Amino acid sequence: MPEKAKKLHRIIRASGRDMLDAYRIQAQAGPVTDKALEEILFRAPHGAIQSLAPYPPTVQGQQGPEVVGAEAP
């Protein structure tokens, strides 16, 4: 796996963990509202998107499953 793919994979995994942590924290206080869940889901991909910022838009759109180490369907 190329180094930039490894970096993006780490960022995506960390974003997923952060999303689950945020949900668990919200759920401890009681039921998670639709609005709170939407906010958690909206913030989740922020790290991955920011890591692609240095690349031109044409390259950003090409960063599919093969770059992050997953198999395309």
Distance bins in CASP14 RR format, pairs under 12 A and 6 or more apart:
PFRMAT RR
TARGET T0000
AUTHOR 0000-0000-0000
RMODE 2
METHOD distances of the structure
MODEL  1
1 7 0 0 0 0 0 1 0 0 0 0 0
1 8 0 0 0 0 1 0 0 0 0 0 0
1 9 1 0 0 1 0 0 0 0 0 0 0
1 10 0 0 0 0 0 1 0 0 0 0 0
1 66 0 0 0 0 1 0 0 0 0 0 0
1 67 0 0 0 0 1 0 0 0 0 0 0
1 68 0 0 0 0 1 0 0 0 0 0 0
1 69 1 0 1 0 0 0 0 0 0 0 0
1 70 0 0 0 0 0 1 0 0 0 0 0
2 8 0 0 0 0 1 0 0 0 0 0 0
2 9 0 0 0 0 0 1 0 0 0 0 0
2 63 0 0 0 0 0 1 0 0 0 0 0
2 66 0 0 0 0 0 1 0 0 0 0 0
2 67 1 0 0 1 0 0 0 0 0 0 0
2 68 0 0 0 0 0 1 0 0 0 0 0
2 69 0 0 0 0 1 0 0 0 0 0 0
3 9 0 0 0 0 0 1 0 0 0 0 0
3 10 0 0 0 0 0 1 0 0 0 0 0
3 67 0 0 0 0 0 1 0 0 0 0 0
4 10 0 0 0 0 0 1 0 0 0 0 0
4 11 0 0 0 0 0 1 0 0 0 0 0
4 51 0 0 0 0 1 0 0 0 0 0 0
4 52 0 0 0 0 1 0 0 0 0 0 0
4 54 0 0 0 0 0 1 0 0 0 0 0
4 55 0 0 0 0 1 0 0 0 0 0 0
4 59 0 0 0 0 0 1 0 0 0 0 0
4 62 0 0 0 0 0 1 0 0 0 0 0
4 63 0 0 0 0 1 0 0 0 0 0 0
4 67 1 0 0 1 0 0 0 0 0 0 0
4 68 0 0 0 0 1 0 0 0 0 0 0
4 69 0 0 0 0 0 1 0 0 0 0 0
5 11 0 0 0 0 0 1 0 0 0 0 0
5 12 0 0 0 0 0 1 0 0 0 0 0
5 48 0 0 0 0 0 1 0 0 0 0 0
5 51 0 0 0 0 0 1 0 0 0 0 0
5 52 0 0 0 0 0 1 0 0 0 0 0
5 63 0 0 0 0 1 0 0 0 0 0 0
5 64 0 0 0 0 1 0 0 0 0 0 0
5 65 0 0 0 0 0 1 0 0 0 0 0
5 66 0 0 0 0 1 0 0 0 0 0 0
5 67 1 0 1 0 0 0 0 0 0 0 0
5 68 1 0 1 0 0 0 0 0 0 0 0
5 69 1 0 1 0 0 0 0 0 0 0 0
5 70 0 0 0 0 0 1 0 0 0 0 0
6 12 0 0 0 0 0 1 0 0 0 0 0
6 13 0 0 0 0 0 1 0 0 0 0 0
6 51 0 0 0 0 0 1 0 0 0 0 0
6 67 0 0 0 0 0 1 0 0 0 0 0
6 68 0 0 0 0 1 0 0 0 0 0 0
6 69 0 0 0 0 1 0 0 0 0 0 0
7 13 0 0 0 0 0 1 0 0 0 0 0
7 14 0 0 0 0 0 1 0 0 0 0 0
7 47 0 0 0 0 0 1 0 0 0 0 0
7 48 0 0 0 0 0 1 0 0 0 0 0
7 50 0 0 0 0 0 1 0 0 0 0 0
7 51 1 0 0 1 0 0 0 0 0 0 0
7 52 0 0 0 0 0 1 0 0 0 0 0
7 54 0 0 0 0 0 1 0 0 0 0 0
7 63 0 0 0 0 0 1 0 0 0 0 0
7 67 0 0 0 0 0 1 0 0 0 0 0
7 68 0 0 0 0 1 0 0 0 0 0 0
7 69 0 0 0 0 0 1 0 0 0 0 0
8 14 0 0 0 0 0 1 0 0 0 0 0
8 15 0 0 0 0 0 1 0 0 0 0 0
8 45 0 0 0 0 0 1 0 0 0 0 0
8 47 0 0 0 0 1 0 0 0 0 0 0
8 48 1 0 0 1 0 0 0 0 0 0 0
8 49 0 0 0 0 0 1 0 0 0 0 0
8 50 0 0 0 0 0 1 0 0 0 0 0
8 51 1 0 1 0 0 0 0 0 0 0 0
8 52 1 0 0 1 0 0 0 0 0 0 0
8 54 0 0 0 0 0 1 0 0 0 0 0
8 55 0 0 0 0 0 1 0 0 0 0 0
8 60 0 0 0 0 0 1 0 0 0 0 0
8 63 1 0 0 1 0 0 0 0 0 0 0
8 64 0 0 0 0 1 0 0 0 0 0 0
8 65 0 0 0 0 0 1 0 0 0 0 0
8 66 0 0 0 0 0 1 0 0 0 0 0
8 67 1 0 0 1 0 0 0 0 0 0 0
8 68 1 0 1 0 0 0 0 0 0 0 0
8 69 0 0 0 0 1 0 0 0 0 0 0
8 70 0 0 0 0 0 1 0 0 0 0 0
9 15 0 0 0 0 0 1 0 0 0 0 0
9 16 0 0 0 0 0 1 0 0 0 0 0
9 48 0 0 0 0 1 0 0 0 0 0 0
9 51 0 0 0 0 0 1 0 0 0 0 0
9 63 0 0 0 0 0 1 0 0 0 0 0
9 64 0 0 0 0 0 1 0 0 0 0 0
9 65 0 0 0 0 0 1 0 0 0 0 0
9 66 0 0 0 0 0 1 0 0 0 0 0
9 67 0 0 0 0 1 0 0 0 0 0 0
9 68 1 0 1 0 0 0 0 0 0 0 0
9 69 1 0 0 1 0 0 0 0 0 0 0
9 70 0 0 0 0 1 0 0 0 0 0 0
10 16 0 0 0 0 0 1 0 0 0 0 0
10 17 0 0 0 0 0 1 0 0 0 0 0
10 47 0 0 0 0 0 1 0 0 0 0 0
10 48 0 0 0 0 0 1 0 0 0 0 0
10 51 0 0 0 0 1 0 0 0 0 0 0
10 68 0 0 0 0 1 0 0 0 0 0 0
10 69 0 0 0 0 0 1 0 0 0 0 0
11 17 0 0 0 0 0 1 0 0 0 0 0
11 18 0 0 0 0 0 1 0 0 0 0 0
11 44 0 0 0 0 0 1 0 0 0 0 0
11 45 0 0 0 0 1 0 0 0 0 0 0
11 46 0 0 0 0 1 0 0 0 0 0 0
11 47 1 0 1 0 0 0 0 0 0 0 0
11 48 1 0 1 0 0 0 0 0 0 0 0
11 49 0 0 0 0 1 0 0 0 0 0 0
11 50 0 0 0 0 1 0 0 0 0 0 0
11 51 1 0 1 0 0 0 0 0 0 0 0
11 52 0 0 0 0 1 0 0 0 0 0 0
11 53 0 0 0 0 0 1 0 0 0 0 0
11 63 0 0 0 0 0 1 0 0 0 0 0
11 67 0 0 0 0 0 1 0 0 0 0 0
11 68 0 0 0 0 1 0 0 0 0 0 0
12 18 0 0 0 0 0 1 0 0 0 0 0
12 19 0 0 0 0 0 1 0 0 0 0 0
12 44 0 0 0 0 1 0 0 0 0 0 0
12 45 0 0 0 0 1 0 0 0 0 0 0
12 46 0 0 0 0 0 1 0 0 0 0 0
12 47 0 0 0 0 1 0 0 0 0 0 0
12 48 1 0 1 0 0 0 0 0 0 0 0
12 49 0 0 0 0 0 1 0 0 0 0 0
12 50 0 0 0 0 0 1 0 0 0 0 0
12 51 0 0 0 0 1 0 0 0 0 0 0
12 52 0 0 0 0 0 1 0 0 0 0 0
12 63 0 0 0 0 0 1 0 0 0 0 0
12 64 0 0 0 0 0 1 0 0 0 0 0
12 65 0 0 0 0 0 1 0 0 0 0 0
12 67 0 0 0 0 0 1 0 0 0 0 0
12 68 1 0 0 1 0 0 0 0 0 0 0
12 69 0 0 0 0 1 0 0 0 0 0 0
12 70 0 0 0 0 1 0 0 0 0 0 0
13 19 0 0 0 0 0 1 0 0 0 0 0
13 20 0 0 0 0 0 1 0 0 0 0 0
13 44 0 0 0 0 0 1 0 0 0 0 0
13 47 0 0 0 0 0 1 0 0 0 0 0
13 48 0 0 0 0 1 0 0 0 0 0 0
13 68 0 0 0 0 1 0 0 0 0 0 0
13 69 0 0 0 0 0 1 0 0 0 0 0
13 70 0 0 0 0 0 1 0 0 0 0 0
14 20 0 0 0 0 0 1 0 0 0 0 0
14 21 0 0 0 0 0 1 0 0 0 0 0
14 44 0 0 0 0 0 1 0 0 0 0 0
14 45 0 0 0 0 0 1 0 0 0 0 0
14 46 0 0 0 0 0 1 0 0 0 0 0
14 47 1 0 0 1 0 0 0 0 0 0 0
14 48 0 0 0 0 1 0 0 0 0 0 0
14 50 0 0 0 0 0 1 0 0 0 0 0
14 51 0 0 0 0 0 1 0 0 0 0 0
15 21 0 0 0 0 0 1 0 0 0 0 0
15 22 0 0 0 0 0 1 0 0 0 0 0
15 40 0 0 0 0 0 1 0 0 0 0 0
15 41 0 0 0 0 0 1 0 0 0 0 0
15 42 0 0 0 0 0 1 0 0 0 0 0
15 43 0 0 0 0 1 0 0 0 0 0 0
15 44 1 0 1 0 0 0 0 0 0 0 0
15 45 1 0 0 1 0 0 0 0 0 0 0
15 46 1 0 0 1 0 0 0 0 0 0 0
15 47 1 0 1 0 0 0 0 0 0 0 0
15 48 1 0 1 0 0 0 0 0 0 0 0
15 49 0 0 0 0 1 0 0 0 0 0 0
15 50 0 0 0 0 1 0 0 0 0 0 0
15 51 0 0 0 0 1 0 0 0 0 0 0
15 68 0 0 0 0 0 1 0 0 0 0 0
16 22 0 0 0 0 1 0 0 0 0 0 0
16 23 0 0 0 0 1 0 0 0 0 0 0
16 24 0 0 0 0 0 1 0 0 0 0 0
16 40 0 0 0 0 0 1 0 0 0 0 0
16 41 0 0 0 0 0 1 0 0 0 0 0
16 43 0 0 0 0 0 1 0 0 0 0 0
16 44 1 0 1 0 0 0 0 0 0 0 0
16 45 0 0 0 0 1 0 0 0 0 0 0
16 46 0 0 0 0 0 1 0 0 0 0 0
16 47 0 0 0 0 1 0 0 0 0 0 0
16 48 0 0 0 0 1 0 0 0 0 0 0
17 23 0 0 0 0 0 1 0 0 0 0 0
17 24 0 0 0 0 0 1 0 0 0 0 0
17 44 0 0 0 0 0 1 0 0 0 0 0
17 47 0 0 0 0 0 1 0 0 0 0 0
18 24 0 0 0 0 0 1 0 0 0 0 0
18 25 0 0 0 0 0 1 0 0 0 0 0
18 40 0 0 0 0 1 0 0 0 0 0 0
18 41 0 0 0 0 0 1 0 0 0 0 0
18 43 1 0 0 1 0 0 0 0 0 0 0
18 44 1 0 0 1 0 0 0 0 0 0 0
18 45 0 0 0 0 0 1 0 0 0 0 0
18 46 0 0 0 0 1 0 0 0 0 0 0
18 47 0 0 0 0 1 0 0 0 0 0 0
18 48 0 0 0 0 0 1 0 0 0 0 0
19 25 0 0 0 0 0 1 0 0 0 0 0
19 26 0 0 0 0 0 1 0 0 0 0 0
19 36 0 0 0 0 0 1 0 0 0 0 0
19 37 0 0 0 0 0 1 0 0 0 0 0
19 38 0 0 0 0 0 1 0 0 0 0 0
19 39 0 0 0 0 0 1 0 0 0 0 0
19 40 1 0 1 0 0 0 0 0 0 0 0
19 41 1 0 0 1 0 0 0 0 0 0 0
19 42 0 0 0 0 1 0 0 0 0 0 0
19 43 1 0 0 1 0 0 0 0 0 0 0
19 44 1 0 1 0 0 0 0 0 0 0 0
19 45 0 0 0 0 1 0 0 0 0 0 0
19 46 0 0 0 0 0 1 0 0 0 0 0
19 47 0 0 0 0 0 1 0 0 0 0 0
19 48 0 0 0 0 0 1 0 0 0 0 0
20 26 0 0 0 0 0 1 0 0 0 0 0
20 27 0 0 0 0 0 1 0 0 0 0 0
20 40 0 0 0 0 1 0 0 0 0 0 0
20 41 0 0 0 0 0 1 0 0 0 0 0
20 44 0 0 0 0 1 0 0 0 0 0 0
21 27 0 0 0 0 0 1 0 0 0 0 0
21 28 0 0 0 0 0 1 0 0 0 0 0
21 40 0 0 0 0 1 0 0 0 0 0 0
21 43 0 0 0 0 0 1 0 0 0 0 0
21 44 0 0 0 0 0 1 0 0 0 0 0
22 28 0 0 0 0 0 1 0 0 0 0 0
22 29 0 0 0 0 0 1 0 0 0 0 0
22 32 0 0 0 0 1 0 0 0 0 0 0
22 36 0 0 0 0 1 0 0 0 0 0 0
22 37 0 0 0 0 1 0 0 0 0 0 0
22 39 0 0 0 0 1 0 0 0 0 0 0
22 40 1 0 1 0 0 0 0 0 0 0 0
22 41 0 0 0 0 1 0 0 0 0 0 0
22 42 0 0 0 0 0 1 0 0 0 0 0
22 43 1 0 0 1 0 0 0 0 0 0 0
22 44 0 0 0 0 1 0 0 0 0 0 0
22 46 0 0 0 0 0 1 0 0 0 0 0
23 29 0 0 0 0 0 1 0 0 0 0 0
23 30 0 0 0 0 0 1 0 0 0 0 0
23 31 0 0 0 0 0 1 0 0 0 0 0
23 32 1 0 0 1 0 0 0 0 0 0 0
23 33 0 0 0 0 0 1 0 0 0 0 0
23 36 0 0 0 0 1 0 0 0 0 0 0
23 37 1 0 0 1 0 0 0 0 0 0 0
23 38 0 0 0 0 0 1 0 0 0 0 0
23 39 0 0 0 0 0 1 0 0 0 0 0
23 40 1 0 1 0 0 0 0 0 0 0 0
23 41 0 0 0 0 1 0 0 0 0 0 0
23 43 0 0 0 0 0 1 0 0 0 0 0
23 44 0 0 0 0 1 0 0 0 0 0 0
24 30 0 0 0 0 0 1 0 0 0 0 0
24 32 0 0 0 0 1 0 0 0 0 0 0
24 40 0 0 0 0 0 1 0 0 0 0 0
25 32 0 0 0 0 1 0 0 0 0 0 0
25 36 0 0 0 0 0 1 0 0 0 0 0
25 40 0 0 0 0 1 0 0 0 0 0 0
26 32 1 0 1 0 0 0 0 0 0 0 0
26 33 0 0 0 0 1 0 0 0 0 0 0
26 34 0 0 0 0 0 1 0 0 0 0 0
26 35 0 0 0 0 0 1 0 0 0 0 0
26 36 1 0 1 0 0 0 0 0 0 0 0
26 37 0 0 0 0 1 0 0 0 0 0 0
26 38 0 0 0 0 0 1 0 0 0 0 0
26 39 0 0 0 0 1 0 0 0 0 0 0
26 40 1 0 0 1 0 0 0 0 0 0 0
26 41 0 0 0 0 0 1 0 0 0 0 0
27 33 0 0 0 0 0 1 0 0 0 0 0
27 36 0 0 0 0 1 0 0 0 0 0 0
27 37 0 0 0 0 1 0 0 0 0 0 0
27 40 0 0 0 0 0 1 0 0 0 0 0
29 36 0 0 0 0 1 0 0 0 0 0 0
30 36 0 0 0 0 0 1 0 0 0 0 0
31 37 0 0 0 0 0 1 0 0 0 0 0
32 38 0 0 0 0 0 1 0 0 0 0 0
32 39 0 0 0 0 0 1 0 0 0 0 0
32 40 1 0 0 1 0 0 0 0 0 0 0
32 41 0 0 0 0 0 1 0 0 0 0 0
33 39 0 0 0 0 1 0 0 0 0 0 0
33 40 0 0 0 0 0 1 0 0 0 0 0
34 40 0 0 0 0 0 1 0 0 0 0 0
34 41 0 0 0 0 0 1 0 0 0 0 0
35 41 0 0 0 0 0 1 0 0 0 0 0
35 42 0 0 0 0 0 1 0 0 0 0 0
36 42 0 0 0 0 0 1 0 0 0 0 0
36 43 0 0 0 0 0 1 0 0 0 0 0
37 43 0 0 0 0 0 1 0 0 0 0 0
37 44 0 0 0 0 0 1 0 0 0 0 0
38 44 0 0 0 0 0 1 0 0 0 0 0
39 46 0 0 0 0 0 1 0 0 0 0 0
40 46 0 0 0 0 0 1 0 0 0 0 0
42 49 0 0 0 0 0 1 0 0 0 0 0
43 49 0 0 0 0 0 1 0 0 0 0 0
43 50 0 0 0 0 0 1 0 0 0 0 0
45 51 0 0 0 0 0 1 0 0 0 0 0
45 52 0 0 0 0 0 1 0 0 0 0 0
46 52 0 0 0 0 0 1 0 0 0 0 0
46 53 0 0 0 0 0 1 0 0 0 0 0
47 53 0 0 0 0 1 0 0 0 0 0 0
48 60 0 0 0 0 0 1 0 0 0 0 0
48 63 0 0 0 0 1 0 0 0 0 0 0
48 64 0 0 0 0 0 1 0 0 0 0 0
48 67 0 0 0 0 0 1 0 0 0 0 0
48 68 0 0 0 0 1 0 0 0 0 0 0
49 55 0 0 0 0 0 1 0 0 0 0 0
49 57 0 0 0 0 0 1 0 0 0 0 0
49 60 0 0 0 0 1 0 0 0 0 0 0
49 61 0 0 0 0 0 1 0 0 0 0 0
49 63 0 0 0 0 0 1 0 0 0 0 0
50 60 0 0 0 0 0 1 0 0 0 0 0
51 60 0 0 0 0 1 0 0 0 0 0 0
51 63 0 0 0 0 1 0 0 0 0 0 0
51 67 0 0 0 0 0 1 0 0 0 0 0
51 68 0 0 0 0 0 1 0 0 0 0 0
52 58 0 0 0 0 0 1 0 0 0 0 0
52 59 1 0 0 1 0 0 0 0 0 0 0
52 60 1 0 1 0 0 0 0 0 0 0 0
52 61 0 0 0 0 1 0 0 0 0 0 0
52 62 0 0 0 0 0 1 0 0 0 0 0
52 63 1 0 0 1 0 0 0 0 0 0 0
52 64 0 0 0 0 0 1 0 0 0 0 0
52 67 0 0 0 0 1 0 0 0 0 0 0
52 68 0 0 0 0 0 1 0 0 0 0 0
53 59 0 0 0 0 0 1 0 0 0 0 0
53 60 0 0 0 0 1 0 0 0 0 0 0
53 63 0 0 0 0 0 1 0 0 0 0 0
54 60 0 0 0 0 1 0 0 0 0 0 0
54 63 0 0 0 0 0 1 0 0 0 0 0
55 61 0 0 0 0 1 0 0 0 0 0 0
55 62 0 0 0 0 1 0 0 0 0 0 0
55 63 1 0 0 1 0 0 0 0 0 0 0
55 67 0 0 0 0 0 1 0 0 0 0 0
56 62 0 0 0 0 0 1 0 0 0 0 0
56 63 0 0 0 0 0 1 0 0 0 0 0
57 63 0 0 0 0 0 1 0 0 0 0 0
59 67 0 0 0 0 0 1 0 0 0 0 0
60 67 0 0 0 0 0 1 0 0 0 0 0
61 67 0 0 0 0 1 0 0 0 0 0 0
62 68 0 0 0 0 0 1 0 0 0 0 0
63 69 0 0 0 0 0 1 0 0 0 0 0
63 70 0 0 0 0 0 1 0 0 0 0 0
64 70 0 0 0 0 1 0 0 0 0 0 0
64 71 0 0 0 0 0 1 0 0 0 0 0
64 72 1 0 0 1 0 0 0 0 0 0 0
64 73 0 0 0 0 0 1 0 0 0 0 0
65 71 1 0 0 1 0 0 0 0 0 0 0
65 72 1 0 1 0 0 0 0 0 0 0 0
65 73 0 0 0 0 1 0 0 0 0 0 0
66 72 1 0 0 1 0 0 0 0 0 0 0
66 73 0 0 0 0 0 1 0 0 0 0 0
END
